[in-house]
Amino acid sequence: MLYLFIKLFFFCYFLSIFLRLNFLIEIDNFFFYNKKTILIRLLARRLSVQIKKEISNLFIHEKLSVEQLSKKFECTNATITRNLKKELGDEKYQEIIGSRISKRNSINSNNDIKFDQDKTLSLNSEKQEFNFVELTPIDYEIENFPRKELSSVPIQEIEFPNVVYMIVSKNIELEIKLLKDYPDWEFLPEEDLKRKAIEIHFDSKSAKGACSKDQKVIKVPNTDVFRIVSPILISRGISRIVSAEKLIAL
């Protein structure tokens, strides 16, 4: 009899343990599979009647959006939407939302049109800035006539230094060249480039630098000689004297 009693005691003890474990497992499964639902219910805030009216007032008159209201009252967008629909009615809520979307689209469209207009005006102004008027070229001979006159200076107006240097051949003959042989004066008209010229140097160093082996440098101590012999030079076809700074006309 005692044996049966002990056996029954242990049976009831282990049964209670088994049932308790099953209950804990069921509770754990419930919280595990319904975690999202429980969190949503915990986060859902119960709003007072006064706050609901304030939300409706701000939504209609202050034109705050659902997102702005949810941040202001620290609740979810779904809570704000649900309470607005209850306070205003689903039809009026949808009407307000639709009118705001239409107004926003209209503003964006106007901004796009204004941007296109500003862009067009900007492009037109740029085109106007780059407009130019083409001028008819001046006649070639007229263009070069003053250049020819200004490039040479009459010998009467020249103030020669006391001493100049010239390059001559070994036989003490003048080195006569055409103006086209001088690169500094190649811009002259073709007619002037055919003129014969002699060259003078204002210092011995530049004269020696231009002198070749078959030539020599001579010193001209009296520069008035060029004015004196200018008629003789002209008779030989020499009408210009080339210096480093000026082109002298005889």
C-alpha positions in Angstrom: 0.0 0.0 0.0 2.8 2.3 0.9 4.5 1.5 -2.3 1.5 2.5 -4.4 1.2 5.7 -2.5 4.9 6.6 -3.2 4.5 5.7 -6.9 1.4 7.9 -7.2 3.2 10.8 -5.5 6.1 10.7 -7.9 3.7 10.4 -10.9 1.8 13.5 -9.8 5.0 15.4 -9.2 6.5 14.7 -12.6 3.2 15.4 -14.3 3.1 18.8 -12.7 6.6 19.5 -13.9 5.7 18.4 -17.4 2.6 20.6 -17.6 4.6 23.6 -16.2 7.2 23.2 -18.9 4.6 23.0 -21.7 3.0 26.2 -20.4 6.3 28.0 -20.5 7.0 26.8 -24.0 3.7 28.0 -25.2 4.2 31.4 -23.6 7.6 31.7 -25.2 6.2 30.7 -28.6 3.4 33.3 -28.3 5.9 36.1 -27.7 8.2 34.9 -30.4 5.7 34.7 -33.2 3.7 37.8 -32.1 6.7 40.0 -31.3 5.9 42.5 -34.1 2.2 42.7 -33.1 3.1 43.3 -29.4 5.7 46.0 -30.3 3.1 47.8 -32.5 0.6 47.7 -29.7 3.1 48.9 -27.2 4.2 51.8 -29.5 0.6 52.8 -30.3 -0.1 55.9 -28.2 -3.5 56.6 -26.8 -4.3 60.3 -27.5 -6.6 62.4 -25.4 -9.7 64.1 -26.9 -8.0 67.5 -26.5 -4.9 66.3 -28.5 -7.1 64.8 -31.2 -8.9 68.2 -31.7 -5.5 70.0 -31.7 -4.2 67.6 -34.4 -7.3 68.2 -36.5 -7.0 71.9 -36.1 -3.3 71.9 -37.1 -4.0 69.6 -40.1 -6.8 71.8 -41.5 -5.9 75.4 -40.6 -2.1 75.2 -40.2 -1.9 72.7 -43.1 0.7 70.6 -41.3 1.4 67.2 -43.0 0.9 63.8 -41.3 4.7 63.5 -41.0 5.0 66.9 -39.3 2.2 66.0 -36.9 3.7 62.6 -36.0 7.0 64.3 -35.1 5.2 67.0 -33.1 3.1 64.6 -31.0 5.7 61.8 -31.0 3.6 59.1 -32.4 3.4 57.1 -35.6 2.0 58.3 -39.0 -0.6 55.5 -38.7 -1.9 56.9 -35.4 -2.2 60.4 -36.8 -4.0 59.1 -40.0 -6.3 56.9 -38.0 -7.4 59.8 -35.6 -7.8 62.3 -38.5 -10.1 59.9 -40.3 -12.1 59.4 -37.2 -12.4 63.2 -36.5 -12.9 64.4 -40.0 -14.3 61.4 -41.8 -12.6 59.4 -44.4 -14.1 61.4 -47.4 -13.0 64.8 -46.1 -9.6 63.5 -45.2 -9.0 62.2 -48.7 -10.3 65.4 -50.2 -7.8 67.5 -48.2 -4.9 65.2 -49.1 -5.9 65.3 -52.8 -6.1 69.1 -52.9 -2.7 69.4 -51.3 -1.2 67.0 -53.8 -2.8 68.9 -56.7 -1.5 72.2 -55.4 2.0 70.8 -54.9 2.1 69.5 -58.4 0.9 72.8 -59.8 3.7 74.7 -57.9 6.3 72.3 -59.3 4.9 72.7 -62.8 5.1 76.5 -62.5 8.6 76.3 -61.2 9.6 74.1 -64.2 8.0 76.6 -66.6 9.8 79.5 -64.9 13.1 77.7 -65.0 12.7 77.0 -68.8 11.8 80.7 -69.3 14.9 81.8 -67.4 17.1 79.4 -69.3 15.7 80.6 -72.6 16.3 84.3 -71.6 19.8 83.4 -70.5 20.6 81.7 -73.8 19.2 84.6 -75.8 21.3 87.1 -73.8 24.4 85.0 -74.4 23.6 85.0 -78.1 23.2 88.8 -78.1 26.5 89.2 -76.3 28.3 87.3 -79.1 26.7 89.1 -82.0 29.2 91.1 -84.0 29.2 93.2 -87.1 31.6 92.3 -89.9 33.4 95.2 -91.5 34.5 95.4 -95.1 38.3 95.2 -95.4 40.1 98.3 -96.5 41.8 98.3 -99.8 45.3 96.7 -99.7 47.1 99.6 -101.3 45.4 102.2 -99.1 46.3 100.1 -96.0 50.0 99.9 -96.9 50.5 103.4 -98.1 50.7 105.1 -94.7 52.7 102.1 -93.4 55.3 102.8 -96.0 55.5 106.5 -95.2 55.7 105.9 -91.4 58.3 103.1 -91.5 61.0 105.3 -93.1 62.4 108.6 -91.7 63.9 111.2 -94.0 67.7 111.6 -93.5 67.2 115.4 -92.8 65.3 114.5 -89.6 67.9 112.0 -88.3 70.4 112.9 -85.6 73.3 110.6 -86.2 75.7 109.8 -83.3 79.3 111.1 -83.7 80.6 107.8 -84.8 79.0 104.9 -86.7 80.3 101.6 -88.1 79.8 99.9 -91.5 80.6 96.5 -92.9 82.4 96.4 -96.2 84.1 93.8 -98.3 87.8 93.2 -98.1 88.2 95.5 -101.1 86.5 98.3 -99.1 83.4 98.2 -101.2 79.9 98.9 -99.8 77.8 95.8 -98.9 74.5 96.6 -100.8 71.5 94.5 -100.0 67.7 94.6 -100.7 65.3 95.5 -97.9 63.8 92.0 -98.2 67.1 90.6 -96.9 66.4 92.2 -93.5 63.8 90.2 -91.5 62.9 93.2 -89.3 61.5 95.0 -92.3 59.9 92.2 -94.2 56.4 93.6 -93.3 56.9 96.4 -95.9 55.1 96.3 -99.2 56.6 94.3 -102.0 57.6 97.5 -103.9 59.6 98.7 -100.9 61.3 95.4 -100.3 62.9 95.7 -103.7 64.7 98.9 -102.7 68.5 98.8 -102.3 70.0 99.7 -98.9 73.2 99.9 -96.9 73.5 99.2 -93.2 75.1 101.1 -90.4 75.8 100.2 -86.7 75.9 102.5 -83.8 78.5 100.4 -81.9 81.4 98.3 -82.9 80.2 95.2 -81.0 77.0 94.7 -83.1 79.0 95.5 -86.3 81.6 92.8 -85.5 78.8 90.3 -84.6 77.3 90.8 -88.1 80.6 90.7 -89.9 81.7 87.5 -91.7 85.2 86.3 -92.5 85.2 87.9 -96.0 84.2 91.2 -94.6 85.6 93.9 -92.3 84.3 96.7 -90.1 85.2 100.3 -90.8 84.7 103.3 -88.6 82.9 106.4 -89.9 84.0 109.3 -87.6 82.0 112.0 -89.5 78.3 111.0 -89.9 77.5 114.1 -92.0 79.0 112.3 -94.8 75.8 110.4 -95.4 73.9 113.6 -96.1 76.7 114.8 -98.4 76.9 111.6 -100.5 73.1 110.9 -100.5 72.7 112.1 -104.1 75.5 109.8 -105.2 74.0 106.8 -103.4 70.6 107.5 -104.9 72.2 107.6 -108.4 73.5 104.1 -107.7 70.0 103.0 -106.8 70.5 103.0 -103.0 67.6 104.8 -101.4 67.6 103.5 -97.8 70.0 103.2 -94.8 69.2 100.4 -92.4 70.0 100.9 -88.7 69.0 98.9 -85.6 66.3 101.4 -84.7 65.2 103.2 -87.8 64.9 102.9 -91.6 66.4 106.1 -93.1 65.2 107.4 -96.4 67.7 109.3 -98.6 
